[in-house]
Amino acid sequence: MIHFNNLLMLAPLAGYTDLPFRSMVKKFGVDITVSEMISSHALVFNNKKTFKMLEKAPEESPFSVQIAGSKPEILKQAVEILNTRSGIDIIDLNCGCPAPKVANHGNGSGLLKDLKLLVQSANLIKSLSTKPYTSLKLRLGFDKKIPLELAHALNDTNIDFVVVHGRTRADGYKKEKIDYDSIALIKSKIAIPLIANGEISDAKSAYDVLRLTGANGVMIGRAAIKSPWVFWQIKNNTNQIPQVLLQNLVLEHFDKMVEFYGERGVIMFRKNLHAYSKGRHNAHEFRNTINSMTNPSQARQEIEDFFGDA
Ligand SMILES: Cc1cc2nc3c(=O)[nH]c(=O)nc-3n(C[C@H](O)[C@H](O)[C@H](O)COP(=O)(O)O)c2cc1C
C-alpha cells in the first residue's frame, strides 16, 4: 500500500535509471523507483534488450514500469505481458517524452495533443492490468500549457495517481520554463494524488515545491545522477552529505554495472563517472583516461585511485 504523503520517486531517465543505478539510489531512501521508458511495441515484439529493462533489484518495492505507446492493440498486449511478471506494482504510461521519434507517432508527449486517446489509453491499461496501480506521467501540454484540459482529462480516467513535469513539450528542459503554478492548478482540480516533477535538486527545493503545489510527493531525475543521496537529504531535511565514502559508492555502482551488463558495463558507466567526478580536482584527466578504458579491472583501479584521493 502506497502512502501518498511526501512521497519520493526517482524519475525514469532513459539511459540512466537501470537496475544498477536504481539499486544504488534505493539505499538513500527513495520510496518508488521506475524503469526506463519501455516501448510497448518492443515489448510485444519480444525484444531481448527490452526484457532486460524489466528486471529489478529485490529491494525495489514498490516498483513501477513505464511504457510508451498509444495503439490500443499493442498497449493491450504489452499489459498482458507485464501481467505475467511478478514484482511490478505500477504500470505508468509515458505522456511526456519530447523525442520526435516517439512524439511524432502520437506516443509520449504526442498523447497531449489527443486527450481523448490519452484517456482511452489510460483506462485501457487500468482495466487490463492486474497490478495494484496505474499512473500517467505528463508534461503541461504539447506546444502550449493546457492545465485545465489535463485536469478534466485526468478526472475522466480511472488511474490511481499522476506525475506532472512542469513544462510543455516545446519547453524542452529549459530551466526558466519550469512552472509550479500550473502543477498547483491541476492538483486543485483533481481527486487523485499528484507527484510534482522538474528542477528539484535538494531538500529546500523539494519542500518548496510540495508547499507551492500541494503535491503528494516529488519526483527527481537529473539531480540524482550526480547526488544519489538527494533522497536521504530530503527525508532528513538537510544539506549535509551522508557519511558514505564516495569511493565506496562509486565502486559499488561500478561492480553492479559489470555484474548486470558484463564488460559492456565499463563503457556504459562512463556517463556516470562524468557525473560523479564533476567539479573534482583532475576530473578532466580522469575522464580522458576512463574514456579509453574497456577492461573492468583496470577501470576499477582508476576509479579507486581517483576517488581515493579526495
Ligand atoms: C536523459 C534523460 C532521460 C529521460 N528519460 C525519460 C523517460 O524514459 N521517461 C520519462 O517519463 N521521462 C524521462 N525523462 C524526463 C525525466 O523523467 C524528468 O521528467 C525530467 O528530467 C525533469 O525532472 P528533473 O529536473 O528532476 O530531471 C528523461 C530526462 C532526461 C534528462
The ligand as a Gaussian input file, in Angstrom:
#p B3LYP/6-31G(d) Opt

LIG

0 1
 C       18.497000      11.820000     -20.029000
 C       17.033000      11.888000     -19.718000
 C       16.233000      10.781000     -19.951000
 C       14.861000      10.806000     -19.657000
 N       14.106000       9.692000     -19.864000
 C       12.788000       9.695000     -19.509000
 C       11.996000       8.517000     -19.637000
 O       12.456000       7.453000     -20.064000
 N       10.684000       8.597000     -19.269000
 C       10.128000       9.765000     -18.779000
 O        8.942000       9.796000     -18.447000
 N       10.872000      10.880000     -18.647000
 C       12.176000      10.863000     -18.986000
 N       12.918000      11.990000     -18.783000
 C       12.308000      13.139000     -18.077000
 C       12.523000      12.981000     -16.558000
 O       11.862000      11.852000     -16.040000
 C       12.038000      14.235000     -15.792000
 O       10.676000      14.411000     -16.041000
 C       12.804000      15.492000     -16.190000
 O       14.197000      15.245000     -16.279000
 C       12.569000      16.633000     -15.177000
 O       12.950000      16.242000     -13.875000
 P       14.381000      16.660000     -13.226000
 O       14.503000      18.160000     -13.348000
 O       14.304000      16.195000     -11.801000
 O       15.456000      15.957000     -14.018000
 C       14.275000      11.992000     -19.120000
 C       15.081000      13.116000     -18.905000
 C       16.433000      13.082000     -19.191000
 C       17.263000      14.313000     -18.919000

